[in-house]
């Protein structure tokens, strides 16, 4: 039986805001940052990215298995 799961990076907006259930997954950290930055801008009107915000995001990245 083949294993059809893969490991991806995940971050949840609820790690930063208790009122948002957005979750992003991507194969790469850069892809994850892009999704999070787009979400932060469109949903929370936080449209500026900085090295500090990326470091904060990086500290909340977890690895998960998806099928």
mmCIF file of the C-alpha atoms, coordinates in Angstrom:
data_MODEL
# 
_entry.id   MODEL 
# 
loop_
_atom_site.group_PDB 
_atom_site.id 
_atom_site.type_symbol 
_atom_site.label_atom_id 
_atom_site.label_alt_id 
_atom_site.label_comp_id 
_atom_site.label_asym_id 
_atom_site.label_entity_id 
_atom_site.label_seq_id 
_atom_site.pdbx_PDB_ins_code 
_atom_site.Cartn_x 
_atom_site.Cartn_y 
_atom_site.Cartn_z 
_atom_site.occupancy 
_atom_site.B_iso_or_equiv 
_atom_site.pdbx_formal_charge 
_atom_site.auth_seq_id 
_atom_site.auth_comp_id 
_atom_site.auth_asym_id 
_atom_site.auth_atom_id 
_atom_site.pdbx_PDB_model_num 
ATOM 1  C CA . UNK A 1 1  ? 0.000   0.000  0.000  1.00 0.00 ? 1  UNK A CA 1 
ATOM 2  C CA . UNK A 1 2  ? 1.523   3.330  -1.093 1.00 0.00 ? 2  UNK A CA 1 
ATOM 3  C CA . UNK A 1 3  ? 1.745   6.263  1.261  1.00 0.00 ? 3  UNK A CA 1 
ATOM 4  C CA . UNK A 1 4  ? 0.067   9.263  -0.396 1.00 0.00 ? 4  UNK A CA 1 
ATOM 5  C CA . UNK A 1 5  ? 0.827   11.847 2.261  1.00 0.00 ? 5  UNK A CA 1 
ATOM 6  C CA . UNK A 1 6  ? 3.300   14.665 1.977  1.00 0.00 ? 6  UNK A CA 1 
ATOM 7  C CA . UNK A 1 7  ? 4.729   17.105 4.443  1.00 0.00 ? 7  UNK A CA 1 
ATOM 8  C CA . UNK A 1 8  ? 3.919   20.810 3.976  1.00 0.00 ? 8  UNK A CA 1 
ATOM 9  C CA . UNK A 1 9  ? 4.426   23.986 5.938  1.00 0.00 ? 9  UNK A CA 1 
ATOM 10 C CA . UNK A 1 10 ? 1.395   25.484 7.657  1.00 0.00 ? 10 UNK A CA 1 
ATOM 11 C CA . UNK A 1 11 ? 0.556   28.641 9.542  1.00 0.00 ? 11 UNK A CA 1 
ATOM 12 C CA . UNK A 1 12 ? -2.723  29.796 11.055 1.00 0.00 ? 12 UNK A CA 1 
ATOM 13 C CA . UNK A 1 13 ? -3.947  33.334 11.455 1.00 0.00 ? 13 UNK A CA 1 
ATOM 14 C CA . UNK A 1 14 ? -5.306  32.329 14.859 1.00 0.00 ? 14 UNK A CA 1 
ATOM 15 C CA . UNK A 1 15 ? -1.668  32.215 16.010 1.00 0.00 ? 15 UNK A CA 1 
ATOM 16 C CA . UNK A 1 16 ? -1.791  36.017 15.713 1.00 0.00 ? 16 UNK A CA 1 
ATOM 17 C CA . UNK A 1 17 ? -5.497  36.915 15.943 1.00 0.00 ? 17 UNK A CA 1 
ATOM 18 C CA . UNK A 1 18 ? -8.095  34.991 17.895 1.00 0.00 ? 18 UNK A CA 1 
ATOM 19 C CA . UNK A 1 19 ? -10.913 36.110 15.597 1.00 0.00 ? 19 UNK A CA 1 
ATOM 20 C CA . UNK A 1 20 ? -9.675  34.595 12.305 1.00 0.00 ? 20 UNK A CA 1 
ATOM 21 C CA . UNK A 1 21 ? -9.666  30.947 11.232 1.00 0.00 ? 21 UNK A CA 1 
ATOM 22 C CA . UNK A 1 22 ? -7.573  31.381 8.038  1.00 0.00 ? 22 UNK A CA 1 
ATOM 23 C CA . UNK A 1 23 ? -4.997  28.640 7.504  1.00 0.00 ? 23 UNK A CA 1 
ATOM 24 C CA . UNK A 1 24 ? -2.309  28.591 4.804  1.00 0.00 ? 24 UNK A CA 1 
ATOM 25 C CA . UNK A 1 25 ? -0.281  25.646 3.566  1.00 0.00 ? 25 UNK A CA 1 
ATOM 26 C CA . UNK A 1 26 ? 2.584   25.607 1.087  1.00 0.00 ? 26 UNK A CA 1 
ATOM 27 C CA . UNK A 1 27 ? 5.551   23.499 0.094  1.00 0.00 ? 27 UNK A CA 1 
ATOM 28 C CA . UNK A 1 28 ? 8.008   26.325 0.722  1.00 0.00 ? 28 UNK A CA 1 
ATOM 29 C CA . UNK A 1 29 ? 8.432   29.023 3.319  1.00 0.00 ? 29 UNK A CA 1 
ATOM 30 C CA . UNK A 1 30 ? 8.363   31.683 0.577  1.00 0.00 ? 30 UNK A CA 1 
ATOM 31 C CA . UNK A 1 31 ? 5.062   30.336 -0.744 1.00 0.00 ? 31 UNK A CA 1 
ATOM 32 C CA . UNK A 1 32 ? 3.647   30.392 2.751  1.00 0.00 ? 32 UNK A CA 1 
ATOM 33 C CA . UNK A 1 33 ? 4.761   33.999 3.293  1.00 0.00 ? 33 UNK A CA 1 
ATOM 34 C CA . UNK A 1 34 ? 3.095   35.039 0.033  1.00 0.00 ? 34 UNK A CA 1 
ATOM 35 C CA . UNK A 1 35 ? -0.237  33.471 0.992  1.00 0.00 ? 35 UNK A CA 1 
ATOM 36 C CA . UNK A 1 36 ? -0.119  34.979 4.476  1.00 0.00 ? 36 UNK A CA 1 
ATOM 37 C CA . UNK A 1 37 ? 0.792   38.439 3.234  1.00 0.00 ? 37 UNK A CA 1 
ATOM 38 C CA . UNK A 1 38 ? -2.043  38.373 0.679  1.00 0.00 ? 38 UNK A CA 1 
ATOM 39 C CA . UNK A 1 39 ? -4.476  37.285 3.398  1.00 0.00 ? 39 UNK A CA 1 
ATOM 40 C CA . UNK A 1 40 ? -3.257  39.903 5.896  1.00 0.00 ? 40 UNK A CA 1 
ATOM 41 C CA . UNK A 1 41 ? -3.730  42.635 3.304  1.00 0.00 ? 41 UNK A CA 1 
ATOM 42 C CA . UNK A 1 42 ? -7.160  41.586 2.043  1.00 0.00 ? 42 UNK A CA 1 
ATOM 43 C CA . UNK A 1 43 ? -8.693  40.454 5.345  1.00 0.00 ? 43 UNK A CA 1 
ATOM 44 C CA . UNK A 1 44 ? -6.961  42.640 7.941  1.00 0.00 ? 44 UNK A CA 1 
ATOM 45 C CA . UNK A 1 45 ? -5.775  45.674 5.952  1.00 0.00 ? 45 UNK A CA 1 
ATOM 46 C CA . UNK A 1 46 ? -2.158  44.969 6.948  1.00 0.00 ? 46 UNK A CA 1 
ATOM 47 C CA . UNK A 1 47 ? -0.451  45.339 3.598  1.00 0.00 ? 47 UNK A CA 1 
ATOM 48 C CA . UNK A 1 48 ? 3.153   45.982 4.573  1.00 0.00 ? 48 UNK A CA 1 
ATOM 49 C CA . UNK A 1 49 ? 5.672   43.183 4.855  1.00 0.00 ? 49 UNK A CA 1 
ATOM 50 C CA . UNK A 1 50 ? 8.925   43.506 6.750  1.00 0.00 ? 50 UNK A CA 1 
ATOM 51 C CA . UNK A 1 51 ? 11.776  41.276 7.852  1.00 0.00 ? 51 UNK A CA 1 
ATOM 52 C CA . UNK A 1 52 ? 10.375  41.529 11.394 1.00 0.00 ? 52 UNK A CA 1 
ATOM 53 C CA . UNK A 1 53 ? 6.906   40.346 10.335 1.00 0.00 ? 53 UNK A CA 1 
ATOM 54 C CA . UNK A 1 54 ? 8.436   37.439 8.421  1.00 0.00 ? 54 UNK A CA 1 
ATOM 55 C CA . UNK A 1 55 ? 10.478  36.436 11.460 1.00 0.00 ? 55 UNK A CA 1 
ATOM 56 C CA . UNK A 1 56 ? 7.311   36.514 13.545 1.00 0.00 ? 56 UNK A CA 1 
ATOM 57 C CA . UNK A 1 57 ? 5.538   34.346 10.964 1.00 0.00 ? 57 UNK A CA 1 
ATOM 58 C CA . UNK A 1 58 ? 8.524   32.004 10.765 1.00 0.00 ? 58 UNK A CA 1 
ATOM 59 C CA . UNK A 1 59 ? 8.291   31.320 14.498 1.00 0.00 ? 59 UNK A CA 1 
ATOM 60 C CA . UNK A 1 60 ? 4.724   29.988 14.026 1.00 0.00 ? 60 UNK A CA 1 
ATOM 61 C CA . UNK A 1 61 ? 5.315   27.723 11.022 1.00 0.00 ? 61 UNK A CA 1 
ATOM 62 C CA . UNK A 1 62 ? 4.599   24.064 11.668 1.00 0.00 ? 62 UNK A CA 1 
ATOM 63 C CA . UNK A 1 63 ? 5.053   21.035 9.458  1.00 0.00 ? 63 UNK A CA 1 
ATOM 64 C CA . UNK A 1 64 ? 1.957   18.937 8.793  1.00 0.00 ? 64 UNK A CA 1 
ATOM 65 C CA . UNK A 1 65 ? 1.147   15.906 6.692  1.00 0.00 ? 65 UNK A CA 1 
ATOM 66 C CA . UNK A 1 66 ? -1.567  16.191 4.051  1.00 0.00 ? 66 UNK A CA 1 
ATOM 67 C CA . UNK A 1 67 ? -3.016  13.551 1.775  1.00 0.00 ? 67 UNK A CA 1 
# 
